[in-house]
Amino acid sequence: LEAQAATGGIVDLLSRERYSVHKAVERGLIENTSTQRLLNAQKAFTGIEDPVTRKRLSVGEAIQKGWMPQESVLPHLLVQHLTGGLIDPKRTGRIPVPQAVLCGMISEDLGQLLQDESGYEKDLTDPITKERLSYKEAMGRCRKDPLSGLLLLPAMLEGYRCYRAASPTLPRSCVR
C-alpha cells in the first residue's frame, strides 16, 4: 500500500480507480490505523509545502533543505525510481534519476543511493519460496493482475493461480 501511495494513490481493486489516502479511508479501502504511515508515503507523490516560502517541494528538495529526513522517504523514492522514474509534484510525468540530479530535484548522493542495487533492502518475502527479496527482485517475479493491473507475486493454492501483491497488506487475486 505504501508503494501505491507513493506512486499516485491507493488502487480500488474493483473499480481500478486511484484514491488519496484520506479518500481510500472514506471508501473503506484501507483501515484508519494505516493512515499516518500511508500519508508519509503519499508525500513522495504530492510533495510537501515549504514552511517558509509556501512553495510545493518534491521530497528530494525537502531533504536537501532539511525539512525531511532522507531515510524516511528513501523507500518511497526507490519505488518511484523502479516503477518508471521519480515524481516531481510540480511537473507532469516521471523523471529519470540522472535528470532529477541535473535539475536539482535530488542530490547526487541520493541519486547514487537510488541506483545502487547492492544497497536495496530485502524487506519483502516471496510467498512460494519464502526467500527475502528487494522490491526490484520482487517486481521481476511479478505478473500483471488482469483485473487490477497491479504487479502481483505468484503464489500457489490448490488448483488456483493466486497472486499476492508485492505489498504484504494487499489482498490476493485468484483466477482459475
C-alpha positions as semicolon CSV with decimal commas, in nm:
position;residue;x (nm);y (nm);z (nm)
1;L;0,000;0,000;0,000
2;E;0,289;0,235;0,071
3;A;0,414;0,181;-0,284
4;Q;0,070;0,272;-0,418
5;A;0,050;0,584;-0,201
6;A;0,399;0,692;-0,315
7;T;0,320;0,648;-0,684
8;G;-0,021;0,804;-0,729
9;G;-0,281;0,670;-0,490
10;I;-0,443;0,366;-0,334
11;V;-0,598;0,142;-0,601
12;D;-0,957;0,019;-0,562
13;L;-0,922;-0,335;-0,696
14;L;-1,282;-0,342;-0,819
15;S;-1,306;-0,007;-0,998
16;R;-0,931;0,031;-1,074
17;E;-0,958;0,394;-0,958
18;R;-0,678;0,556;-0,758
19;Y;-0,759;0,749;-0,441
20;S;-0,570;0,968;-0,198
21;V;-0,513;0,812;0,143
22;H;-0,799;1,008;0,302
23;K;-1,041;0,915;0,021
24;A;-0,932;0,550;0,044
25;V;-1,014;0,551;0,418
26;E;-1,354;0,714;0,346
27;R;-1,432;0,447;0,086
28;G;-1,329;0,165;0,322
29;L;-1,038;0,055;0,104
30;I;-0,790;0,080;0,391
31;E;-0,814;0,088;0,767
32;N;-0,778;0,411;0,958
33;T;-0,485;0,260;1,153
34;S;-0,267;0,277;0,838
35;T;-0,340;0,643;0,768
36;Q;-0,030;0,814;0,908
37;R;0,214;0,566;0,756
38;L;0,044;0,599;0,418
39;L;0,022;0,978;0,437
40;N;0,400;0,985;0,480
41;A;0,436;0,769;0,168
42;Q;0,188;0,989;-0,020
43;K;0,418;1,290;0,033
44;A;0,661;1,128;-0,211
45;F;0,388;1,175;-0,474
46;T;0,229;1,505;-0,371
47;G;0,540;1,674;-0,231
48;I;0,538;1,896;0,076
49;E;0,486;2,264;0,134
50;D;0,797;2,461;0,228
51;P;0,704;2,611;0,566
52;V;0,894;2,932;0,485
53;T;0,814;3,005;0,119
54;R;0,485;2,808;0,099
55;K;0,604;2,665;-0,234
56;R;0,547;2,299;-0,320
57;L;0,869;2,095;-0,294
58;S;0,947;1,745;-0,413
59;V;1,060;1,524;-0,127
60;G;1,412;1,533;-0,274
61;E;1,413;1,912;-0,243
62;A;1,267;1,886;0,109
63;I;1,553;1,653;0,207
64;Q;1,810;1,899;0,070
65;K;1,652;2,183;0,268
66;G;1,647;1,974;0,585
67;W;1,265;1,956;0,609
68;M;1,254;1,574;0,583
69;P;1,497;1,300;0,686
70;Q;1,633;1,110;0,386
71;E;1,595;0,768;0,549
72;S;1,219;0,815;0,593
73;V;1,149;0,880;0,223
74;L;1,423;0,673;0,057
75;P;1,200;0,361;0,024
76;H;0,927;0,567;-0,146
77;L;1,170;0,731;-0,388
78;L;1,315;0,387;-0,464
79;V;0,968;0,257;-0,556
80;Q;0,919;0,557;-0,785
81;H;1,260;0,501;-0,946
82;L;1,188;0,131;-1,005
83;T;0,840;0,193;-1,147
84;G;0,936;0,445;-1,411
85;G;1,111;0,745;-1,258
86;L;1,084;0,999;-0,980
87;I;0,769;1,207;-0,947
88;D;0,803;1,583;-0,922
89;P;0,474;1,729;-0,796
90;K;0,541;2,046;-0,998
91;R;0,569;1,863;-1,332
92;T;0,381;1,601;-1,527
93;G;0,531;1,258;-1,581
94;R;0,826;1,068;-1,443
95;I;1,185;1,189;-1,427
96;P;1,483;0,950;-1,457
97;V;1,727;0,971;-1,164
98;P;2,015;1,125;-1,367
99;Q;1,783;1,401;-1,492
100;A;1,648;1,456;-1,138
101;V;2,006;1,510;-1,020
102;L;2,080;1,753;-1,305
103;C;1,771;1,966;-1,237
104;G;1,841;1,976;-0,861
105;M;1,539;1,771;-0,760
106;I;1,764;1,531;-0,567
107;S;2,126;1,541;-0,458
108;E;2,397;1,347;-0,637
109;D;2,443;1,129;-0,327
110;L;2,073;1,041;-0,319
111;G;2,082;0,967;-0,692
112;Q;2,368;0,722;-0,638
113;L;2,182;0,556;-0,349
114;L;1,873;0,505;-0,565
115;Q;2,075;0,348;-0,846
116;D;2,298;0,125;-0,631
117;E;2,119;-0,210;-0,641
118;S;2,358;-0,362;-0,385
119;G;2,202;-0,131;-0,124
120;Y;1,841;-0,234;-0,189
121;E;1,688;-0,376;0,128
122;K;1,540;-0,724;0,111
123;D;1,224;-0,641;0,301
124;L;0,971;-0,850;0,105
125;T;0,914;-1,226;0,117
126;D;0,840;-1,447;-0,184
127;P;0,517;-1,628;-0,084
128;I;0,627;-1,951;-0,257
129;T;0,998;-1,980;-0,173
130;K;0,993;-1,768;0,147
131;E;1,310;-1,604;0,011
132;R;1,377;-1,244;0,118
133;L;1,362;-1,009;-0,181
134;S;1,431;-0,648;-0,263
135;Y;1,149;-0,453;-0,426
136;K;1,331;-0,480;-0,762
137;E;1,371;-0,857;-0,729
138;A;1,004;-0,891;-0,636
139;M;0,899;-0,684;-0,938
140;G;1,097;-0,921;-1,160
141;R;0,890;-1,215;-1,033
142;C;0,554;-1,040;-1,054
143;R;0,275;-1,099;-1,301
144;K;0,026;-0,832;-1,401
145;D;-0,315;-0,898;-1,246
146;P;-0,572;-0,883;-1,529
147;L;-0,839;-0,724;-1,307
148;S;-0,644;-0,452;-1,128
149;G;-0,339;-0,408;-1,349
150;L;-0,122;-0,436;-1,037
151;L;0,201;-0,633;-1,035
152;L;0,149;-0,929;-0,802
153;L;0,379;-1,205;-0,678
154;P;0,262;-1,555;-0,782
155;A;0,152;-1,797;-0,509
156;M;0,011;-2,149;-0,547
157;L;-0,320;-2,252;-0,390
158;E;-0,496;-2,584;-0,477
159;G;-0,599;-2,553;-0,840
160;Y;-0,594;-2,175;-0,845
161;R;-0,326;-1,943;-0,966
162;C;-0,312;-1,678;-0,699
163;Y;-0,110;-1,366;-0,686
164;R;-0,012;-1,183;-0,374
165;A;0,070;-0,818;-0,412
166;A;0,430;-0,708;-0,360
167;S;0,292;-0,525;-0,057
168;P;0,204;-0,780;0,215
169;T;-0,108;-0,583;0,310
170;L;-0,286;-0,610;-0,026
171;P;-0,548;-0,884;-0,078
172;R;-0,498;-1,180;-0,307
173;S;-0,638;-1,201;-0,655
174;C;-0,713;-1,556;-0,769
175;V;-0,806;-1,692;-1,111
176;R;-0,877;-2,050;-1,223
